[in-house]
Amino acid sequence: MTRISRKFKDISLSFVRNPVTNDILAITDADAIKKCVINLVRTRIGERFFNSLLGSRVDDSMFELQSPETAHSVEISIKSLLKNFEPRISLSSVLVAYPEDSNDLNVRISYTIIGLSLPTQTIDFILQPTRV
């Protein structure tokens, strides 16, 4: 059964104004979901008010020794997070790799958007161990 979707729309977190309407710029469909997926992965558990379960422990694993077990743990964490908190996507794969000479983790997430006839979307980003 195919679910029919409506148009996805979100505000741009850059808060740039539209020069014509003077409203905050909006992002739609694939771009809106891409930003949401990245924000979910980078959110720590307990960081968002009113939903203390939302988030992952991915940032906590950045300060452990890099190993295949750490990469696998991050993969499982991201899969669980997206399955529970992003119902607009059907997750295809999550791949986490760690370059041997750095403490970074390279993350690749592939998914299809439910209800939209778009090709499989892929997000590549790097998680770096930084403290603020």
Chimera marker file (.cmm) of the C-alpha trace (Angstrom):
<marker_set name="trace">
<marker id="1" x="0.000" y="0.000" z="0.000" r="1" g="1" b="0" radius="0.5"/>
<marker id="2" x="1.436" y="3.367" z="-1.036" r="1" g="1" b="0" radius="0.5"/>
<marker id="3" x="0.796" y="6.298" z="1.232" r="1" g="1" b="0" radius="0.5"/>
<marker id="4" x="0.058" y="9.604" z="-0.420" r="1" g="1" b="0" radius="0.5"/>
<marker id="5" x="2.010" y="12.429" z="1.076" r="1" g="1" b="0" radius="0.5"/>
<marker id="6" x="1.487" y="16.113" z="1.307" r="1" g="1" b="0" radius="0.5"/>
<marker id="7" x="4.144" y="18.707" z="0.607" r="1" g="1" b="0" radius="0.5"/>
<marker id="8" x="6.750" y="18.945" z="3.391" r="1" g="1" b="0" radius="0.5"/>
<marker id="9" x="7.734" y="22.449" z="4.398" r="1" g="1" b="0" radius="0.5"/>
<marker id="10" x="9.972" y="23.839" z="7.123" r="1" g="1" b="0" radius="0.5"/>
<marker id="11" x="11.712" y="27.090" z="7.950" r="1" g="1" b="0" radius="0.5"/>
<marker id="12" x="15.339" y="27.627" z="7.082" r="1" g="1" b="0" radius="0.5"/>
<marker id="13" x="17.516" y="27.669" z="10.192" r="1" g="1" b="0" radius="0.5"/>
<marker id="14" x="19.651" y="30.382" z="8.638" r="1" g="1" b="0" radius="0.5"/>
<marker id="15" x="16.712" y="32.768" z="9.264" r="1" g="1" b="0" radius="0.5"/>
<marker id="16" x="17.397" y="34.608" z="6.018" r="1" g="1" b="0" radius="0.5"/>
<marker id="17" x="14.468" y="36.747" z="4.894" r="1" g="1" b="0" radius="0.5"/>
<marker id="18" x="12.692" y="36.476" z="1.587" r="1" g="1" b="0" radius="0.5"/>
<marker id="19" x="13.387" y="39.801" z="-0.180" r="1" g="1" b="0" radius="0.5"/>
<marker id="20" x="9.861" y="40.009" z="-1.613" r="1" g="1" b="0" radius="0.5"/>
<marker id="21" x="7.632" y="38.885" z="1.284" r="1" g="1" b="0" radius="0.5"/>
<marker id="22" x="10.025" y="39.697" z="4.143" r="1" g="1" b="0" radius="0.5"/>
<marker id="23" x="9.192" y="36.281" z="5.683" r="1" g="1" b="0" radius="0.5"/>
<marker id="24" x="11.777" y="33.730" z="6.736" r="1" g="1" b="0" radius="0.5"/>
<marker id="25" x="12.766" y="31.525" z="3.803" r="1" g="1" b="0" radius="0.5"/>
<marker id="26" x="11.159" y="28.101" z="3.678" r="1" g="1" b="0" radius="0.5"/>
<marker id="27" x="12.710" y="24.820" z="2.598" r="1" g="1" b="0" radius="0.5"/>
<marker id="28" x="10.525" y="22.109" z="1.121" r="1" g="1" b="0" radius="0.5"/>
<marker id="29" x="10.267" y="18.385" z="0.502" r="1" g="1" b="0" radius="0.5"/>
<marker id="30" x="13.642" y="16.617" z="0.187" r="1" g="1" b="0" radius="0.5"/>
<marker id="31" x="15.633" y="19.548" z="1.598" r="1" g="1" b="0" radius="0.5"/>
<marker id="32" x="13.351" y="19.843" z="4.637" r="1" g="1" b="0" radius="0.5"/>
<marker id="33" x="13.630" y="16.140" z="5.418" r="1" g="1" b="0" radius="0.5"/>
<marker id="34" x="17.416" y="16.167" z="4.872" r="1" g="1" b="0" radius="0.5"/>
<marker id="35" x="17.828" y="18.972" z="7.418" r="1" g="1" b="0" radius="0.5"/>
<marker id="36" x="15.556" y="17.144" z="9.852" r="1" g="1" b="0" radius="0.5"/>
<marker id="37" x="17.547" y="13.894" z="9.569" r="1" g="1" b="0" radius="0.5"/>
<marker id="38" x="20.843" y="15.690" z="10.194" r="1" g="1" b="0" radius="0.5"/>
<marker id="39" x="19.363" y="17.609" z="13.138" r="1" g="1" b="0" radius="0.5"/>
<marker id="40" x="18.019" y="14.384" z="14.662" r="1" g="1" b="0" radius="0.5"/>
<marker id="41" x="21.400" y="12.659" z="14.440" r="1" g="1" b="0" radius="0.5"/>
<marker id="42" x="23.188" y="15.613" z="16.012" r="1" g="1" b="0" radius="0.5"/>
<marker id="43" x="20.669" y="16.050" z="18.836" r="1" g="1" b="0" radius="0.5"/>
<marker id="44" x="21.702" y="14.675" z="22.212" r="1" g="1" b="0" radius="0.5"/>
<marker id="45" x="19.226" y="12.788" z="24.389" r="1" g="1" b="0" radius="0.5"/>
<marker id="46" x="17.495" y="15.228" z="26.719" r="1" g="1" b="0" radius="0.5"/>
<marker id="47" x="18.530" y="18.275" z="24.703" r="1" g="1" b="0" radius="0.5"/>
<marker id="48" x="15.035" y="19.107" z="23.453" r="1" g="1" b="0" radius="0.5"/>
<marker id="49" x="12.452" y="20.326" z="25.902" r="1" g="1" b="0" radius="0.5"/>
<marker id="50" x="9.154" y="18.425" z="26.168" r="1" g="1" b="0" radius="0.5"/>
<marker id="51" x="10.633" y="15.303" z="24.512" r="1" g="1" b="0" radius="0.5"/>
<marker id="52" x="13.431" y="13.950" z="26.647" r="1" g="1" b="0" radius="0.5"/>
<marker id="53" x="13.630" y="10.695" z="24.634" r="1" g="1" b="0" radius="0.5"/>
<marker id="54" x="14.450" y="12.401" z="21.338" r="1" g="1" b="0" radius="0.5"/>
<marker id="55" x="18.101" y="12.250" z="20.328" r="1" g="1" b="0" radius="0.5"/>
<marker id="56" x="21.011" y="9.857" z="20.251" r="1" g="1" b="0" radius="0.5"/>
<marker id="57" x="24.268" y="9.131" z="22.055" r="1" g="1" b="0" radius="0.5"/>
<marker id="58" x="26.308" y="9.546" z="18.876" r="1" g="1" b="0" radius="0.5"/>
<marker id="59" x="28.224" y="12.540" z="20.276" r="1" g="1" b="0" radius="0.5"/>
<marker id="60" x="29.186" y="10.539" z="23.372" r="1" g="1" b="0" radius="0.5"/>
<marker id="61" x="30.864" y="7.877" z="21.241" r="1" g="1" b="0" radius="0.5"/>
<marker id="62" x="33.063" y="10.460" z="19.532" r="1" g="1" b="0" radius="0.5"/>
<marker id="63" x="35.444" y="10.465" z="22.511" r="1" g="1" b="0" radius="0.5"/>
<marker id="64" x="35.936" y="6.692" z="22.547" r="1" g="1" b="0" radius="0.5"/>
<marker id="65" x="38.720" y="4.905" z="20.707" r="1" g="1" b="0" radius="0.5"/>
<marker id="66" x="37.723" y="4.397" z="17.088" r="1" g="1" b="0" radius="0.5"/>
<marker id="67" x="37.035" y="0.775" z="16.296" r="1" g="1" b="0" radius="0.5"/>
<marker id="68" x="34.641" y="-1.331" z="14.224" r="1" g="1" b="0" radius="0.5"/>
<marker id="69" x="32.546" y="-1.798" z="17.378" r="1" g="1" b="0" radius="0.5"/>
<marker id="70" x="32.194" y="1.970" z="17.852" r="1" g="1" b="0" radius="0.5"/>
<marker id="71" x="31.182" y="2.437" z="14.216" r="1" g="1" b="0" radius="0.5"/>
<marker id="72" x="28.649" y="-0.391" z="14.495" r="1" g="1" b="0" radius="0.5"/>
<marker id="73" x="27.236" y="1.103" z="17.701" r="1" g="1" b="0" radius="0.5"/>
<marker id="74" x="26.775" y="4.479" z="15.983" r="1" g="1" b="0" radius="0.5"/>
<marker id="75" x="25.058" y="2.787" z="13.012" r="1" g="1" b="0" radius="0.5"/>
<marker id="76" x="22.587" y="1.025" z="15.295" r="1" g="1" b="0" radius="0.5"/>
<marker id="77" x="21.928" y="4.223" z="17.223" r="1" g="1" b="0" radius="0.5"/>
<marker id="78" x="21.194" y="6.200" z="14.052" r="1" g="1" b="0" radius="0.5"/>
<marker id="79" x="18.952" y="3.458" z="12.628" r="1" g="1" b="0" radius="0.5"/>
<marker id="80" x="16.927" y="3.281" z="15.828" r="1" g="1" b="0" radius="0.5"/>
<marker id="81" x="16.647" y="7.062" z="16.070" r="1" g="1" b="0" radius="0.5"/>
<marker id="82" x="15.389" y="7.502" z="12.506" r="1" g="1" b="0" radius="0.5"/>
<marker id="83" x="13.008" y="4.567" z="12.751" r="1" g="1" b="0" radius="0.5"/>
<marker id="84" x="11.420" y="6.006" z="15.899" r="1" g="1" b="0" radius="0.5"/>
<marker id="85" x="11.413" y="9.736" z="15.172" r="1" g="1" b="0" radius="0.5"/>
<marker id="86" x="11.281" y="10.261" z="11.389" r="1" g="1" b="0" radius="0.5"/>
<marker id="87" x="8.124" y="8.621" z="9.990" r="1" g="1" b="0" radius="0.5"/>
<marker id="88" x="8.399" y="10.406" z="6.622" r="1" g="1" b="0" radius="0.5"/>
<marker id="89" x="11.278" y="8.209" z="5.427" r="1" g="1" b="0" radius="0.5"/>
<marker id="90" x="11.952" y="4.571" z="4.708" r="1" g="1" b="0" radius="0.5"/>
<marker id="91" x="15.545" y="3.949" z="5.737" r="1" g="1" b="0" radius="0.5"/>
<marker id="92" x="17.666" y="2.077" z="3.190" r="1" g="1" b="0" radius="0.5"/>
<marker id="93" x="21.073" y="2.041" z="4.847" r="1" g="1" b="0" radius="0.5"/>
<marker id="94" x="23.339" y="3.671" z="7.389" r="1" g="1" b="0" radius="0.5"/>
<marker id="95" x="27.088" y="3.340" z="6.905" r="1" g="1" b="0" radius="0.5"/>
<marker id="96" x="29.641" y="4.644" z="9.384" r="1" g="1" b="0" radius="0.5"/>
<marker id="97" x="33.349" y="4.612" z="8.576" r="1" g="1" b="0" radius="0.5"/>
<marker id="98" x="36.278" y="5.969" z="10.501" r="1" g="1" b="0" radius="0.5"/>
<marker id="99" x="39.487" y="7.102" z="8.830" r="1" g="1" b="0" radius="0.5"/>
<marker id="100" x="42.460" y="5.524" z="10.596" r="1" g="1" b="0" radius="0.5"/>
<marker id="101" x="44.431" y="8.718" z="11.130" r="1" g="1" b="0" radius="0.5"/>
<marker id="102" x="41.656" y="10.872" z="12.567" r="1" g="1" b="0" radius="0.5"/>
<marker id="103" x="38.944" y="10.833" z="15.217" r="1" g="1" b="0" radius="0.5"/>
<marker id="104" x="36.194" y="11.707" z="12.743" r="1" g="1" b="0" radius="0.5"/>
<marker id="105" x="33.341" y="9.447" z="11.739" r="1" g="1" b="0" radius="0.5"/>
<marker id="106" x="32.092" y="9.548" z="8.146" r="1" g="1" b="0" radius="0.5"/>
<marker id="107" x="28.341" y="8.899" z="8.042" r="1" g="1" b="0" radius="0.5"/>
<marker id="108" x="26.262" y="8.024" z="4.967" r="1" g="1" b="0" radius="0.5"/>
<marker id="109" x="22.490" y="7.707" z="5.340" r="1" g="1" b="0" radius="0.5"/>
<marker id="110" x="20.342" y="6.522" z="2.418" r="1" g="1" b="0" radius="0.5"/>
<marker id="111" x="16.548" y="6.664" z="2.481" r="1" g="1" b="0" radius="0.5"/>
<marker id="112" x="13.449" y="7.099" z="0.358" r="1" g="1" b="0" radius="0.5"/>
<marker id="113" x="10.773" y="9.628" z="1.166" r="1" g="1" b="0" radius="0.5"/>
<marker id="114" x="7.412" y="7.987" z="1.769" r="1" g="1" b="0" radius="0.5"/>
<marker id="115" x="4.692" y="9.304" z="-0.514" r="1" g="1" b="0" radius="0.5"/>
<marker id="116" x="6.912" y="11.265" z="-2.883" r="1" g="1" b="0" radius="0.5"/>
<marker id="117" x="8.179" y="9.873" z="-6.151" r="1" g="1" b="0" radius="0.5"/>
<marker id="118" x="11.778" y="10.954" z="-5.673" r="1" g="1" b="0" radius="0.5"/>
<marker id="119" x="14.879" y="8.784" z="-6.112" r="1" g="1" b="0" radius="0.5"/>
<marker id="120" x="16.719" y="7.451" z="-3.075" r="1" g="1" b="0" radius="0.5"/>
<marker id="121" x="18.207" y="10.310" z="-1.081" r="1" g="1" b="0" radius="0.5"/>
<marker id="122" x="21.743" y="10.095" z="0.329" r="1" g="1" b="0" radius="0.5"/>
<marker id="123" x="23.257" y="12.280" z="3.017" r="1" g="1" b="0" radius="0.5"/>
<marker id="124" x="27.014" y="12.305" z="3.647" r="1" g="1" b="0" radius="0.5"/>
<marker id="125" x="28.425" y="14.162" z="6.616" r="1" g="1" b="0" radius="0.5"/>
<marker id="126" x="31.306" y="14.014" z="9.071" r="1" g="1" b="0" radius="0.5"/>
<marker id="127" x="30.946" y="13.811" z="12.834" r="1" g="1" b="0" radius="0.5"/>
<marker id="128" x="33.885" y="15.406" z="14.598" r="1" g="1" b="0" radius="0.5"/>
<marker id="129" x="34.784" y="15.272" z="18.290" r="1" g="1" b="0" radius="0.5"/>
<marker id="130" x="34.477" y="18.861" z="19.439" r="1" g="1" b="0" radius="0.5"/>
<marker id="131" x="33.379" y="20.241" z="22.759" r="1" g="1" b="0" radius="0.5"/>
<marker id="132" x="31.702" y="23.572" z="23.280" r="1" g="1" b="0" radius="0.5"/>
<link id1="1" id2="2" r="1" g="1" b="0" radius="0.2"/>
<link id1="2" id2="3" r="1" g="1" b="0" radius="0.2"/>
<link id1="3" id2="4" r="1" g="1" b="0" radius="0.2"/>
<link id1="4" id2="5" r="1" g="1" b="0" radius="0.2"/>
<link id1="5" id2="6" r="1" g="1" b="0" radius="0.2"/>
<link id1="6" id2="7" r="1" g="1" b="0" radius="0.2"/>
<link id1="7" id2="8" r="1" g="1" b="0" radius="0.2"/>
<link id1="8" id2="9" r="1" g="1" b="0" radius="0.2"/>
<link id1="9" id2="10" r="1" g="1" b="0" radius="0.2"/>
<link id1="10" id2="11" r="1" g="1" b="0" radius="0.2"/>
<link id1="11" id2="12" r="1" g="1" b="0" radius="0.2"/>
<link id1="12" id2="13" r="1" g="1" b="0" radius="0.2"/>
<link id1="13" id2="14" r="1" g="1" b="0" radius="0.2"/>
<link id1="14" id2="15" r="1" g="1" b="0" radius="0.2"/>
<link id1="15" id2="16" r="1" g="1" b="0" radius="0.2"/>
<link id1="16" id2="17" r="1" g="1" b="0" radius="0.2"/>
<link id1="17" id2="18" r="1" g="1" b="0" radius="0.2"/>
<link id1="18" id2="19" r="1" g="1" b="0" radius="0.2"/>
<link id1="19" id2="20" r="1" g="1" b="0" radius="0.2"/>
<link id1="20" id2="21" r="1" g="1" b="0" radius="0.2"/>
<link id1="21" id2="22" r="1" g="1" b="0" radius="0.2"/>
<link id1="22" id2="23" r="1" g="1" b="0" radius="0.2"/>
<link id1="23" id2="24" r="1" g="1" b="0" radius="0.2"/>
<link id1="24" id2="25" r="1" g="1" b="0" radius="0.2"/>
<link id1="25" id2="26" r="1" g="1" b="0" radius="0.2"/>
<link id1="26" id2="27" r="1" g="1" b="0" radius="0.2"/>
<link id1="27" id2="28" r="1" g="1" b="0" radius="0.2"/>
<link id1="28" id2="29" r="1" g="1" b="0" radius="0.2"/>
<link id1="29" id2="30" r="1" g="1" b="0" radius="0.2"/>
<link id1="30" id2="31" r="1" g="1" b="0" radius="0.2"/>
<link id1="31" id2="32" r="1" g="1" b="0" radius="0.2"/>
<link id1="32" id2="33" r="1" g="1" b="0" radius="0.2"/>
<link id1="33" id2="34" r="1" g="1" b="0" radius="0.2"/>
<link id1="34" id2="35" r="1" g="1" b="0" radius="0.2"/>
<link id1="35" id2="36" r="1" g="1" b="0" radius="0.2"/>
<link id1="36" id2="37" r="1" g="1" b="0" radius="0.2"/>
<link id1="37" id2="38" r="1" g="1" b="0" radius="0.2"/>
<link id1="38" id2="39" r="1" g="1" b="0" radius="0.2"/>
<link id1="39" id2="40" r="1" g="1" b="0" radius="0.2"/>
<link id1="40" id2="41" r="1" g="1" b="0" radius="0.2"/>
<link id1="41" id2="42" r="1" g="1" b="0" radius="0.2"/>
<link id1="42" id2="43" r="1" g="1" b="0" radius="0.2"/>
<link id1="43" id2="44" r="1" g="1" b="0" radius="0.2"/>
<link id1="44" id2="45" r="1" g="1" b="0" radius="0.2"/>
<link id1="45" id2="46" r="1" g="1" b="0" radius="0.2"/>
<link id1="46" id2="47" r="1" g="1" b="0" radius="0.2"/>
<link id1="47" id2="48" r="1" g="1" b="0" radius="0.2"/>
<link id1="48" id2="49" r="1" g="1" b="0" radius="0.2"/>
<link id1="49" id2="50" r="1" g="1" b="0" radius="0.2"/>
<link id1="50" id2="51" r="1" g="1" b="0" radius="0.2"/>
<link id1="51" id2="52" r="1" g="1" b="0" radius="0.2"/>
<link id1="52" id2="53" r="1" g="1" b="0" radius="0.2"/>
<link id1="53" id2="54" r="1" g="1" b="0" radius="0.2"/>
<link id1="54" id2="55" r="1" g="1" b="0" radius="0.2"/>
<link id1="55" id2="56" r="1" g="1" b="0" radius="0.2"/>
<link id1="56" id2="57" r="1" g="1" b="0" radius="0.2"/>
<link id1="57" id2="58" r="1" g="1" b="0" radius="0.2"/>
<link id1="58" id2="59" r="1" g="1" b="0" radius="0.2"/>
<link id1="59" id2="60" r="1" g="1" b="0" radius="0.2"/>
<link id1="60" id2="61" r="1" g="1" b="0" radius="0.2"/>
<link id1="61" id2="62" r="1" g="1" b="0" radius="0.2"/>
<link id1="62" id2="63" r="1" g="1" b="0" radius="0.2"/>
<link id1="63" id2="64" r="1" g="1" b="0" radius="0.2"/>
<link id1="64" id2="65" r="1" g="1" b="0" radius="0.2"/>
<link id1="65" id2="66" r="1" g="1" b="0" radius="0.2"/>
<link id1="66" id2="67" r="1" g="1" b="0" radius="0.2"/>
<link id1="67" id2="68" r="1" g="1" b="0" radius="0.2"/>
<link id1="68" id2="69" r="1" g="1" b="0" radius="0.2"/>
<link id1="69" id2="70" r="1" g="1" b="0" radius="0.2"/>
<link id1="70" id2="71" r="1" g="1" b="0" radius="0.2"/>
<link id1="71" id2="72" r="1" g="1" b="0" radius="0.2"/>
<link id1="72" id2="73" r="1" g="1" b="0" radius="0.2"/>
<link id1="73" id2="74" r="1" g="1" b="0" radius="0.2"/>
<link id1="74" id2="75" r="1" g="1" b="0" radius="0.2"/>
<link id1="75" id2="76" r="1" g="1" b="0" radius="0.2"/>
<link id1="76" id2="77" r="1" g="1" b="0" radius="0.2"/>
<link id1="77" id2="78" r="1" g="1" b="0" radius="0.2"/>
<link id1="78" id2="79" r="1" g="1" b="0" radius="0.2"/>
<link id1="79" id2="80" r="1" g="1" b="0" radius="0.2"/>
<link id1="80" id2="81" r="1" g="1" b="0" radius="0.2"/>
<link id1="81" id2="82" r="1" g="1" b="0" radius="0.2"/>
<link id1="82" id2="83" r="1" g="1" b="0" radius="0.2"/>
<link id1="83" id2="84" r="1" g="1" b="0" radius="0.2"/>
<link id1="84" id2="85" r="1" g="1" b="0" radius="0.2"/>
<link id1="85" id2="86" r="1" g="1" b="0" radius="0.2"/>
<link id1="86" id2="87" r="1" g="1" b="0" radius="0.2"/>
<link id1="87" id2="88" r="1" g="1" b="0" radius="0.2"/>
<link id1="88" id2="89" r="1" g="1" b="0" radius="0.2"/>
<link id1="89" id2="90" r="1" g="1" b="0" radius="0.2"/>
<link id1="90" id2="91" r="1" g="1" b="0" radius="0.2"/>
<link id1="91" id2="92" r="1" g="1" b="0" radius="0.2"/>
<link id1="92" id2="93" r="1" g="1" b="0" radius="0.2"/>
<link id1="93" id2="94" r="1" g="1" b="0" radius="0.2"/>
<link id1="94" id2="95" r="1" g="1" b="0" radius="0.2"/>
<link id1="95" id2="96" r="1" g="1" b="0" radius="0.2"/>
<link id1="96" id2="97" r="1" g="1" b="0" radius="0.2"/>
<link id1="97" id2="98" r="1" g="1" b="0" radius="0.2"/>
<link id1="98" id2="99" r="1" g="1" b="0" radius="0.2"/>
<link id1="99" id2="100" r="1" g="1" b="0" radius="0.2"/>
<link id1="100" id2="101" r="1" g="1" b="0" radius="0.2"/>
<link id1="101" id2="102" r="1" g="1" b="0" radius="0.2"/>
<link id1="102" id2="103" r="1" g="1" b="0" radius="0.2"/>
<link id1="103" id2="104" r="1" g="1" b="0" radius="0.2"/>
<link id1="104" id2="105" r="1" g="1" b="0" radius="0.2"/>
<link id1="105" id2="106" r="1" g="1" b="0" radius="0.2"/>
<link id1="106" id2="107" r="1" g="1" b="0" radius="0.2"/>
<link id1="107" id2="108" r="1" g="1" b="0" radius="0.2"/>
<link id1="108" id2="109" r="1" g="1" b="0" radius="0.2"/>
<link id1="109" id2="110" r="1" g="1" b="0" radius="0.2"/>
<link id1="110" id2="111" r="1" g="1" b="0" radius="0.2"/>
<link id1="111" id2="112" r="1" g="1" b="0" radius="0.2"/>
<link id1="112" id2="113" r="1" g="1" b="0" radius="0.2"/>
<link id1="113" id2="114" r="1" g="1" b="0" radius="0.2"/>
<link id1="114" id2="115" r="1" g="1" b="0" radius="0.2"/>
<link id1="115" id2="116" r="1" g="1" b="0" radius="0.2"/>
<link id1="116" id2="117" r="1" g="1" b="0" radius="0.2"/>
<link id1="117" id2="118" r="1" g="1" b="0" radius="0.2"/>
<link id1="118" id2="119" r="1" g="1" b="0" radius="0.2"/>
<link id1="119" id2="120" r="1" g="1" b="0" radius="0.2"/>
<link id1="120" id2="121" r="1" g="1" b="0" radius="0.2"/>
<link id1="121" id2="122" r="1" g="1" b="0" radius="0.2"/>
<link id1="122" id2="123" r="1" g="1" b="0" radius="0.2"/>
<link id1="123" id2="124" r="1" g="1" b="0" radius="0.2"/>
<link id1="124" id2="125" r="1" g="1" b="0" radius="0.2"/>
<link id1="125" id2="126" r="1" g="1" b="0" radius="0.2"/>
<link id1="126" id2="127" r="1" g="1" b="0" radius="0.2"/>
<link id1="127" id2="128" r="1" g="1" b="0" radius="0.2"/>
<link id1="128" id2="129" r="1" g="1" b="0" radius="0.2"/>
<link id1="129" id2="130" r="1" g="1" b="0" radius="0.2"/>
<link id1="130" id2="131" r="1" g="1" b="0" radius="0.2"/>
<link id1="131" id2="132" r="1" g="1" b="0" radius="0.2"/>
</marker_set>
